[in-house]
Each structure stands twice: as structure tokens, then as C-alpha cells.
Amino acid sequence: MILDWGMSDWIILIVDILALYIIIRFLSWKVKHKLEEVEQRQKFETRQRKINQANRHLTSEDE
């Protein structure tokens, strides 16, 4: 079956393989950046919680 392929079939196969490679690279890049964004957001929220807790302790001691 593969031996019966013409030149256009091989070109289409190569183009399809390149397209899959590009799509996989793009999606992995996109997921990587999204995970970094989520991690930064979590770090920020953790810092904010610590600051809020510290402020609550300071205000409760003043009262």
C-alpha cells in the first residue's frame, strides 16, 4: 500500500507530520505558560493571606 503512493501522497504526509509537530509544540508551550501563570497567582495569593493574617494579629493586639 505505501509502495503505491505517488509523490503528492508523500508530500501530504510530510506536511501533515510537520503540522502535527507544530501543533504539539504550540500546545505544550501554551500549557507550560498557563501552569507558570497559575503558580504565580497561587504565590501571590499565599503572600496576600500571610500579610492579611499579620495585619489581623497587629490590629487585634492594639485593641
Residue frames relative to the residue before (quaternion, step in Angstrom):
aa qw qx qy qz dx dy dz
M 1.0000 0.0000 0.0000 0.0000 0.00 0.00 0.00
I 0.7007 0.4437 -0.2802 0.4834 3.60 0.78 -0.97
L 0.6329 0.5502 -0.3341 0.4302 3.58 1.04 -0.69
D 0.6609 0.5157 -0.2999 0.4554 3.58 1.19 -0.47
W 0.4807 0.6875 -0.4355 0.3264 3.60 1.25 -0.09
G 0.3723 -0.7097 0.5559 0.2206 3.49 -1.17 0.72
M 0.7372 -0.4085 0.2997 0.4470 3.53 -1.34 0.03
S 0.6551 0.5207 -0.3253 0.4404 3.61 0.92 -0.81
D 0.6197 0.5373 -0.3424 0.4583 3.60 1.07 -0.68
W 0.6580 0.4994 -0.3097 0.4709 3.59 0.97 -0.83
I 0.6340 0.5200 -0.3305 0.4674 3.59 1.01 -0.79
I 0.6458 0.5098 -0.3179 0.4712 3.59 0.94 -0.84
L 0.6381 0.5255 -0.3229 0.4608 3.60 0.98 -0.81
I 0.6649 0.4956 -0.3003 0.4713 3.58 0.92 -0.90
V 0.6528 0.5041 -0.3140 0.4702 3.59 0.95 -0.85
D 0.6468 0.5174 -0.3167 0.4623 3.60 0.98 -0.79
I 0.6523 0.5045 -0.3127 0.4714 3.58 0.98 -0.84
L 0.6482 0.5045 -0.3146 0.4757 3.59 0.98 -0.81
A 0.6435 0.5172 -0.3229 0.4627 3.57 0.97 -0.82
L 0.6478 0.5057 -0.3199 0.4715 3.60 0.94 -0.81
Y 0.6320 0.5306 -0.3267 0.4609 3.58 0.98 -0.82
I 0.6719 0.4915 -0.2952 0.4689 3.58 0.88 -0.95
I 0.6571 0.5092 -0.3112 0.4605 3.60 0.92 -0.86
I 0.6654 0.4946 -0.3111 0.4645 3.59 0.90 -0.88
R 0.6484 0.5069 -0.3217 0.4681 3.61 0.94 -0.83
F 0.6616 0.5076 -0.3115 0.4557 3.59 0.91 -0.89
L 0.6871 0.4808 -0.2958 0.4573 3.58 0.85 -0.91
S 0.6459 0.4981 -0.3344 0.4721 3.61 0.97 -0.73
W 0.6233 0.5239 -0.3319 0.4763 3.61 1.05 -0.72
K 0.6595 0.5159 -0.2996 0.4573 3.56 0.94 -0.92
V 0.6639 0.4921 -0.3010 0.4760 3.60 0.91 -0.89
K 0.6340 0.5377 -0.3281 0.4485 3.59 0.95 -0.86
H 0.6924 0.4664 -0.2794 0.4743 3.58 0.86 -0.92
K 0.6321 0.5206 -0.3378 0.4640 3.59 1.03 -0.69
L 0.6477 0.5065 -0.3181 0.4719 3.60 0.98 -0.78
E 0.6303 0.5139 -0.3339 0.4766 3.60 1.03 -0.71
E 0.6373 0.5268 -0.3222 0.4610 3.58 1.01 -0.80
V 0.6551 0.5034 -0.3071 0.4723 3.58 0.94 -0.88
E 0.6468 0.5217 -0.3172 0.4570 3.58 0.97 -0.83
Q 0.6487 0.5043 -0.3131 0.4764 3.60 0.97 -0.82
R 0.6427 0.5238 -0.3173 0.4604 3.56 0.99 -0.82
Q 0.6587 0.5027 -0.3068 0.4683 3.59 0.97 -0.83
K 0.6355 0.5176 -0.3295 0.4687 3.59 1.00 -0.79
F 0.6483 0.5176 -0.3172 0.4596 3.56 0.96 -0.85
E 0.6722 0.4904 -0.3017 0.4654 3.59 0.89 -0.90
T 0.6229 0.5274 -0.3405 0.4667 3.60 1.05 -0.71
R 0.6508 0.5060 -0.3124 0.4721 3.58 0.96 -0.84
Q 0.6489 0.5218 -0.3154 0.4552 3.56 0.97 -0.86
R 0.6438 0.5173 -0.3222 0.4627 3.60 0.97 -0.82
K 0.6494 0.5121 -0.3187 0.4631 3.58 0.95 -0.85
I 0.6485 0.5066 -0.3134 0.4738 3.58 0.97 -0.84
N 0.6631 0.5042 -0.3074 0.4599 3.59 0.93 -0.87
Q 0.6514 0.5007 -0.3182 0.4729 3.58 0.98 -0.79
A 0.6402 0.5130 -0.3270 0.4690 3.59 0.98 -0.79
N 0.6556 0.5038 -0.3110 0.4687 3.58 0.97 -0.80
R 0.6335 0.5244 -0.3349 0.4600 3.60 1.01 -0.73
H 0.6537 0.5041 -0.3160 0.4677 3.58 0.96 -0.82
L 0.6548 0.5088 -0.3179 0.4597 3.58 0.99 -0.77
T 0.6890 0.4679 -0.2855 0.4742 3.58 0.94 -0.86
S 0.6490 0.5077 -0.3312 0.4597 3.60 1.01 -0.66
E 0.6372 0.5156 -0.3317 0.4670 3.61 1.10 -0.61
D 0.6295 0.5452 -0.3295 0.4449 3.60 1.10 -0.65
E 0.6673 0.5232 -0.3022 0.4355 3.58 1.06 -0.68
